[in-house]
């Protein structure tokens, strides 16, 4: 009898724990956001030198090497490595170019491409960097992007604002509902940035393709960095009782 009573007590205890586990606590969910606009202080420019030779890959490579070294050496004098600026090779590609006539393939020329990325905090020199590169033989400005060096700090500050807004909203909602906040149930946070202004690229590629390379030096390259918009979003749930 005593053994039966112990078994019965254990079963009741397990059953009560199971029932308690499925009880859902009340909660309130809120969505908030915060954003700001900041002036970028970092620029990255992708510059390429592309050379060709109709008969020799070696000649195309040597020509590319000469032009690339002139461009890179000049750019090194325009950046401040003590401030975190740098130049790095992002791609080097050498290949034959073929033309096709039906099933027949004919060697057209050899192409060599050397691309570098210029990372600089000297925003005011972006136009000069592009102009100098083009004047020394660079053929492509493939990309130009701006960013902010203190992104993490800006993001954290915005997330703090979003959390503060969420707490104020849930307190107001719980008061109106006749409940009180009893802790955080969940938080889903996100931070992102984008350029509200996309810089207009130099028309060097089109001009060179149309045989107007000699006029590039006469073009005044003005680059406007615009602003960077940073967004923080928060989806949160708070227990109430």
Buried (B, 14 or more C-beta within 10 A) or exposed (E): EEEEEEEEEEEEEEEEEEEEEEEEEEBBEBEBBBBBEBEBBBBBBBBBBBBBBEEEBEBBBBBBBEBBEBBBEBBEEBBEEEEEBEBEEBEBEBEEEEEEEEEEEEEEBBBBBBBBBBBBBBBEBBBBBBBBBBEBBBBBBBBBBBBBEEBEEBBEBBBEBBBEBBBEBBBEBBEEEEBEBBEBBEBEBEBEBEBEEEBEBBBBBEBBEEEBBEEBEEBEBEBEBBBBBBBBBBBBBBBBE
